[in-house]
Amino acid sequence: MAVHAHPDDESSKGAGTMARYVTEGVEVLVVTCTGGERGDILNPSFGPGPDTIEEMAALRREEMAAAAAALGVRQEWLGFVDSGLPEGDPLPPLPEGCFALVPLEDAAAPLVESVRRFRPHVITAYDPSGGYPHPDHIRSHEVAVVAFDAAGDPDRYVVDGGAAPWTPAKLYYNHGFSMGRIRAVHEAMQGAGLESPFGEWVESRAAREIPEREVTTRIEVSDFLDRRDDALRAHATQIDPDGFFFAVPRDLEIDVWPWEEYELARSRVGSTLPAEGFETDLFAGVRPGVGPGTADAA
């Protein structure tokens, strides 16, 4: 189960991993917390956007369905309303009724029920920073942690007719935009005499101040980047097909950084990390024959 804040987040964070596991016969569910209603049109070639939040939500549902089909995953909505990204000094208040303002116990309730219905062994989510300080990303992290802890507890979130308790085995934080990856690809682009899309970012003060989180796990995804790219393009309101996400030649990306990275945050199956290097399977310690540092499924 991959928990994400908005439609399109699943395609830029861990999409290759999900596509890989689908081909191995693993059932994958993307849970999208909000409808992305307050997202701007970020693709300059898209044209005029919808006139209302309701129309934007409907459009982004269509895009999400196309992205899920490209990856081969199931997808469901938690049903919360996008909080938007507040801008200004001072920051304006968040809109009434948005996801980030729903009390945490209430916001986690539908995710707990989803975990109990789907019964995932592994959950991926954002780290405590949200990956970046969007209020919906931070709240998505919080509800994922609550659900990981509460879904197996029969005394929490008791609902008549609800699914039986289920205890997931592992919780990972995805590192979709790690500075290690950005710097490595940036340097490789420069070395190849190509213009890097990361130049201003690598040199910025903000980049220098971002703390690097621990990477415990690398999933090799070079054979699945085409599916990731198809999923990205499906989000036509958000992703410019001639823009940032496609500025790095795929052969260079595969040569320099053929992985998606994760941080093992919680494990109920003991330590699955090798003494050296990285864990290479999110299901290490969960399915037979998959131990620390091994990549092959049983």
C-alpha positions in Angstrom: 0.0 0.0 0.0 1.4 3.4 -1.0 -0.2 6.4 0.8 -0.1 9.7 -1.1 -1.4 13.2 -0.6 -2.6 14.1 -4.1 -3.2 12.5 -7.5 0.2 12.6 -9.3 2.3 12.1 -6.2 2.2 8.3 -6.7 3.8 8.8 -10.2 6.7 10.9 -9.0 7.5 8.9 -5.8 7.9 5.2 -6.0 6.1 4.5 -9.3 8.9 2.3 -10.7 8.8 0.2 -7.5 5.1 -0.3 -7.7 5.3 -1.2 -11.4 8.1 -3.7 -10.6 6.1 -5.4 -7.9 3.0 -5.6 -10.0 5.0 -7.6 -12.6 6.1 -9.9 -9.8 2.5 -10.7 -9.0 2.3 -8.4 -5.9 -1.1 -6.6 -5.5 -0.4 -2.9 -5.1 -2.9 -0.3 -3.8 -2.4 3.4 -4.0 -4.4 5.3 -1.4 -4.9 9.0 -2.4 -5.8 11.2 0.6 -7.2 14.2 -1.3 -8.7 15.0 -4.7 -6.1 17.5 -5.6 -8.9 20.0 -6.1 -6.8 23.1 -5.3 -3.8 22.2 -7.5 -2.8 24.7 -10.1 -2.4 23.9 -13.8 1.3 23.3 -13.9 1.6 22.2 -17.5 1.8 25.3 -19.8 0.7 23.3 -22.8 -2.6 22.1 -21.1 -4.6 25.2 -21.8 -7.3 26.8 -19.7 -8.1 24.8 -16.6 -11.5 24.0 -15.0 -13.5 26.8 -13.6 -14.5 25.2 -10.3 -12.9 23.0 -7.6 -15.5 20.4 -8.4 -14.5 20.3 -12.1 -10.9 20.1 -11.2 -11.5 17.2 -8.9 -13.4 15.4 -11.6 -10.5 16.0 -14.1 -7.9 14.8 -11.7 -9.9 11.6 -11.0 -9.7 10.9 -14.7 -6.0 11.5 -14.7 -5.5 9.3 -11.7 -7.4 6.4 -13.3 -5.1 6.7 -16.4 -2.0 6.7 -14.2 -3.1 3.7 -12.2 -3.7 1.8 -15.4 -0.2 2.7 -16.6 1.3 1.3 -13.5 -1.1 -1.7 -13.1 -2.1 -0.8 -9.6 -5.4 -0.5 -7.8 -6.3 2.9 -6.4 -8.8 4.4 -3.9 -9.6 7.8 -2.5 -9.8 8.6 1.2 -12.2 11.5 0.2 -10.6 14.5 1.9 -10.4 17.9 0.3 -7.1 19.4 -0.8 -5.7 22.0 1.6 -3.8 23.9 -1.1 -0.3 25.2 -0.6 -0.5 28.5 1.4 1.8 31.3 0.2 2.6 34.7 1.5 4.0 36.4 4.6 2.3 35.9 6.9 0.8 32.7 5.5 -3.0 32.8 5.0 -5.2 30.4 7.0 -6.0 27.0 5.5 -9.4 26.7 4.0 -12.1 25.4 6.3 -12.8 21.7 6.0 -9.5 20.8 4.3 -7.5 17.7 5.0 -4.9 19.3 7.1 -7.5 20.7 9.5 -9.3 17.5 10.1 -8.4 16.2 13.5 -5.8 13.5 13.2 -7.8 10.7 14.7 -10.6 11.4 12.4 -8.3 11.8 9.4 -6.7 8.4 10.0 -10.0 6.5 10.4 -10.7 5.8 6.7 -7.0 4.8 6.1 -7.2 2.4 9.1 -10.3 0.8 7.5 -8.5 0.6 4.1 -5.5 -1.1 5.7 -7.9 -3.6 7.3 -9.7 -4.3 4.1 -6.6 -4.5 1.8 -4.3 -6.2 4.4 -1.0 -5.0 3.1 2.3 -6.4 4.4 4.2 -3.3 3.5 3.1 0.4 3.6 5.0 3.2 2.0 4.5 6.9 3.0 6.2 10.2 3.4 8.8 11.0 6.1 7.8 13.4 8.9 8.6 16.5 6.7 6.2 15.3 4.1 9.0 15.4 1.6 8.4 19.1 1.4 6.3 21.3 3.6 2.9 21.0 2.0 0.3 20.6 4.7 -1.4 17.7 3.0 2.0 15.8 2.7 2.6 16.3 6.4 -0.9 15.1 7.3 -0.5 12.1 4.9 2.6 11.1 6.9 0.7 11.4 10.1 -2.3 9.4 9.1 0.0 6.6 7.7 1.8 6.3 11.0 -1.5 6.2 12.9 -2.9 3.6 10.6 0.3 1.4 10.8 0.0 1.4 14.6 -3.8 1.2 14.9 -5.0 -1.1 12.2 -4.0 -4.3 14.1 -5.4 -3.1 17.4 -8.9 -4.5 18.0 -9.6 -1.8 20.6 -9.0 1.1 18.2 -11.3 2.3 15.5 -14.0 -0.1 16.4 -16.7 0.1 13.7 -19.8 -2.1 13.4 -19.4 -4.1 10.2 -15.9 -2.9 9.6 -13.0 -5.1 8.5 -11.2 -7.2 11.0 -7.9 -5.9 12.5 -4.8 -6.4 10.4 -1.2 -5.7 11.4 1.2 -4.6 8.6 4.7 -5.8 8.8 6.8 -2.9 7.6 6.5 0.9 7.1 8.8 2.7 4.7 9.3 6.4 3.9 9.9 7.0 0.2 12.7 9.4 -0.8 11.5 10.6 -4.2 13.6 13.7 -4.4 16.7 12.9 -2.4 19.6 15.4 -2.8 21.9 12.5 -3.4 20.1 11.5 -6.5 19.7 15.1 -7.7 23.4 15.9 -7.3 24.5 12.6 -8.9 22.3 13.2 -12.0 23.2 16.9 -12.1 26.9 16.1 -12.2 26.4 13.3 -14.8 24.4 15.8 -17.0 27.2 18.3 -16.8 29.8 15.6 -17.5 27.9 14.7 -20.7 27.8 18.3 -21.8 24.1 18.6 -21.2 22.1 21.3 -19.5 21.0 20.0 -16.1 17.4 20.7 -14.9 18.8 20.7 -11.4 21.4 23.5 -11.7 19.7 26.3 -9.8 18.3 23.9 -7.2 21.7 22.3 -6.4 23.2 25.7 -5.9 20.4 27.1 -3.9 20.6 27.8 -0.2 17.4 25.7 0.4 19.1 22.7 -1.1 22.2 23.1 1.1 19.9 23.3 4.2 17.9 20.2 3.5 19.0 17.4 5.9 19.6 14.1 4.2 17.6 11.3 5.7 18.9 7.8 6.0 18.5 5.5 3.0 18.2 1.9 4.0 16.7 0.4 0.9 17.2 0.7 -2.9 14.8 -0.9 -5.4 16.2 -1.4 -8.9 13.7 0.0 -11.4 15.5 0.6 -14.6 13.1 -1.7 -16.5 10.1 0.2 -15.3 10.9 3.8 -16.0 8.8 3.8 -19.1 5.7 2.9 -17.0 6.6 5.6 -14.5 6.9 8.1 -17.4 3.5 7.0 -18.8 1.9 7.5 -15.4 3.5 10.9 -15.1 2.1 12.0 -18.5 -1.3 10.8 -17.5 -1.4 13.7 -15.0 -1.7 16.2 -17.9 -2.8 19.1 -15.6 0.4 18.8 -13.5 3.2 17.4 -15.7 4.7 19.1 -18.7 5.7 16.4 -21.2 8.5 18.6 -22.3 9.5 19.7 -18.8 11.5 18.9 -15.7 10.6 15.3 -15.3 11.7 14.4 -18.8 14.8 16.5 -19.1 17.2 13.7 -18.1 17.9 11.2 -20.9 16.7 7.8 -19.7 19.9 6.0 -20.6 21.8 8.4 -18.5 19.4 8.1 -15.6 19.6 4.3 -15.7 23.4 4.4 -15.8 23.7 6.9 -12.9 20.7 6.2 -10.6 18.6 3.1 -11.5 17.0 2.9 -8.1 14.2 4.3 -6.0 15.2 4.8 -2.4 13.4 4.2 0.9 14.0 4.5 4.6 12.8 1.6 6.7 10.9 3.4 9.5 9.2 0.5 11.3 9.5 -3.3 11.1 7.6 -6.0 13.0 9.7 -8.7 11.4 13.0 -7.8 13.0 16.0 -6.3 11.3 16.0 -7.0 7.6 19.0 -4.7 6.7 22.3 -6.2 5.6 25.5 -5.5 7.5 26.7 -3.4 4.5 25.0 -1.8 1.6 21.3 -1.5 1.1 18.3 -3.7 1.5 17.0 -4.5 -2.0 13.4 -5.7 -1.4 10.6 -4.1 0.5 9.4 -7.6 1.4 12.7 -8.7 2.9 11.8 -10.7 6.0 8.1 -10.9 5.0 8.0 -13.6 2.3 9.9 -16.8 2.4 13.3 -16.8 0.8 13.8 -13.1 0.9 16.3 -12.0 3.5 18.6 -9.1 4.2 20.1 -7.8 1.0 18.6 -10.3 -1.4 16.7 -9.1 -4.4 14.9 -12.2 -5.7 11.3 -13.0 -4.8 10.4 -16.4 -3.5 
